[in-house]
Every structure is written in structure tokens, then in C-alpha cells.
Amino acid sequence: MDFNVKKLASGAGLFFTRAVQFTEEKLGQAEKTELDTHLENLMVRADSTKHWTEKIFRQTEILLQPNPSARIEEFLYEKLDRRAPSRITNGELLGQYMQDAAKEFGDGTPYGSTLMKVGQCEKSLGASEREFFQTTAISYLTPLRNFLEGDWRTITKERRLLENLRLDLDACKTRLKKAKAAEAKASLWSEEVEKAEHELRVAQTEFDRQSEVVRLLLEGISSTHVNHLRCLHEFVEAQAAYYRRCQLHMQDLQKELGRLPNAFALNSTHCVTTAGSPSDTVSSPVETDTLKIEEVQAPATGTRKAKVLYDYDAADSSELSLLADELITVYTVPGMDSDWLIGERGNQKGKVPVTYLELLS
């Protein structure tokens, strides 16, 4: 017990001495051994790497999980070395709600059937999002975390040791100066000078050895940058693949919705019929069931050019198949559903969905 108390007291005394010495250096009242320029530059570069890696890491965490409570929960599971429970994404939850509503409203109705298809798409988007999050956590976040919690802690520990050895070296230099000053006054101090010179040589050797250790660690930051660059490429690839899947899901959804009966048109027809309109016996040349494309004529004015945004496969002979990026001529005819236009490409003609077009003029 006495040994432990003495060791604790010695350590406290050394800490206090170094604190005083460090303060005097800051005030310019004590000598300070400067590090070589190359090592100083390596330290600045390392500090910058740690600073920005930490910021990027934290913001990526927020991107993947905006909910701070969920992030804390995942952190606790990680520290307890336990696997966090799988959490459903917001998109999957929304899709489930839509499908449940569709079952209650009746998936045979226009609204119900649309809810069912949109809900399935939202669940697919949510699943793609979860896959992207998992891939990013493994391929991008983990290497950043390993650097901050592993390599950087080692660098910090060795730099702290180097700073302590530098303070010891400066203290030895100060003692040697005092011993030489006393020696000039009395020859009895020659033994103290030899002791101080020996301590200085030992301190210088330890300082130089530790400087080399720190230099090697800091030069390894270049390898860290290379590793993080590779991980960044993997992050971009994962994000690009995620957005591609989302685009495909949305294109498929648009095609599905384009083939569904138009609820607004059905409601309008129902209202006209119940009101006993005299026009209910008149056959429209553009109704879906009776439309004859070959009989439809382009108006003298009102035609426009349109760019096709996505591929579209015609559902029947009244529709026109489309290829992405091609240009076609479009126009509407009286009584036609507002979600559709008549499209012409050379000698071909047929109905095309408006959502697949970008009107140019």
C-alpha cells in the first residue's frame, strides 16, 4: 500500500511539474524544443484528417438514420456487443398502411386498386432504402469508425507520449544550464554537471526514438486517405444503385397506373348518367371502348411536339408504344381523358399517357 501511495504521489508531482513547465513555455518563460518542420506538417495534416473524418462520419450517420433516439439505441446495442433489432423503414410502413387501406376500401375499386399498387411500390422503395443503408454502414461507415476509434487513438496516445518526452528533454536542458552556472562558481558541482549531461543524453535519445514512432504513424495517414477514397467510391456506387432501383420502381408504377381505369372519368360518366343528360345516348369517338384510332384526325392547329421520358408498351391496338428520348407529335380531341393524348410517329398513331411525355412546344 505504501508503494502505491508513493507512486501516486510521484505521478502527481510529475504531472504538476509538467503543467508548470508547459504554462511557462506558453508565456515564453521557459525553453521549448521545436519539432522539425516535416513532423509539424504531418501533425497538421493528421488533425485535419481527424476533424473532417469525424464530421463526415456524423453526418453520414444522420443521413442513414435521422432519428436521434434510434441512433442512440443502435449505439448502445453496438457497445453491448449485441445485434440491434431489424427496424422497418418509413417507406415500408407507408406501403403497408396503403395496402391495408386498399383491402378495407376494396381492391376492386379504382382507389383501392391504385392504393394497392402504390403501396407495393412504396414497400419496394423502402426495401431498397434499407439495403442501401446496410451496404453503406458496412462499406463506408465502418472504415471511418475504425480510423477514429482505432488508428487515431493510437496516434493520440503516441503524440501525448512525445509531448511528455519533449517536456522532460527541456527540463534536462534547464537542469544542465543550472549545473554549469553553478560549476562556474564552484568546482564542487562538476559531478552534478556530469549527471545532468547524462540525463540529457538519455532524454534526447528517448525523444528522438518517440519522434520516429510518431512520424511513421502520421505518414500512415496517406494510406488512410487511400482506404477512405476506395470506401467513398463504394458509397457512391451503392447510392447510384439505390437511385437506379428507385427509378425503375417508379417507372413500373407509372406504367401500372397508366393502365388502370381513370376514376375521375368514371365518376363524371356516373354523374352524367344519373342526371339524365341528353348526351348520354351520343357515342364519343374517343371513348376507350369505342375509340377507332384510324378515324381520329389531327386538328389543323393545336398539335405539339413531345419528348418521351420512359419506354411504354401499348396495352392494346388503340395505344402507341413509346421509346425513351424519341420525339412524337401529340394533340387532343374533344371529350378525351385529360390523362391521355393522341400521339403520332410517322404513319403510326395511338393513345399515349401524358405522364410519359415532356411537352416541348
C-alpha positions, 0 to 999 in steps of 0.5 A: 500500500505504501508503494502505491501511495508513493507512486501516486504521489510521484505521478502527481508531482510529475504531472504538476511539474509538467503543467508548470513547465508547459504554462511557462513555455506558453508565456515564453518563460521557459525553453521549448524544443521545436519539432522539425518542420516535416513532423509539424506538417504531418501533425497538421495534416493528421488533425485535419484528417481527424476533424473532417473524418469525424464530421463526415462520419456524423453526418453520414450517420444522420443521413442513414438514420435521422432519428436521434433516439434510434441512433442512440439505441443502435449505439448502445446495442453496438457497445453491448456487443449485441445485434440491434433489432431489424427496424422497418423503414418509413417507406415500408410502413407507408406501403403497408398502411396503403395496402391495408387501406386498399383491402378495407376500401376494396381492391376492386375499386379504382382507389383501392386498386391504385392504393394497392399498387402504390403501396407495393411500390412504396414497400419496394422503395423502402426495401431498397432504402434499407439495403442501401443503408446496410451496404453503406454502414458496412462499406463506408461507415465502418472504415471511418469508425475504425480510423477514429476509434482505432488508428487515431487513438493510437496516434493520440496516445503516441503524440501525448507520449512525445509531448511528455518526452519533449517536456522532460528533454527541456527540463534536462536542458534547464537542469544542465544550464543550472549545473554549469552556472553553478560549476562556474562558481564552484568546482564542487558541482562538476559531478552534478554537471556530469549527471545532468549531461547524462540525463540529457543524453538519455532524454534526447535519445528517448525523444528522438526514438518517440519522434520516429514512432510518431512520424511513421504513424502520421505518414500512415495517414496517406494510406488512410486517405487511400482506404477512405477514397476506395470506401467513398467510391463504394458509397457512391456506387451503392447510392447510384444503385439505390437511385437506379432501383428507385427509378425503375420502381417508379417507372413500373408504377407509372406504367401500372397506373397508366393502365388502370381505369381513370376514376375521375372519368368514371365518376363524371360518366356516373354523374352524367348518367344519373342526371339524365343528360341528353348526351348520354345516348351520343357515342364519343369517338374517343371513348376507350371502348369505342375509340377507332384510332384510324378515324381520329384526325389531327386538328389543323392547329393545336398539335405539339411536339413531345419528348418521351421520358420512359419506354411504354408498351401499348396495352392494346391496338388503340395505344402507341408504344413509346421509346425513351428520348424519341420525339412524337407529335401529340394533340387532343380531341374533344371529350378525351381523358385529360390523362391521355393524348393522341400521339403520332410517329410517322404513319403510326398513331395511338393513345399515349399517357401524358405522364410519359411525355415532356411537352416541348412546344 
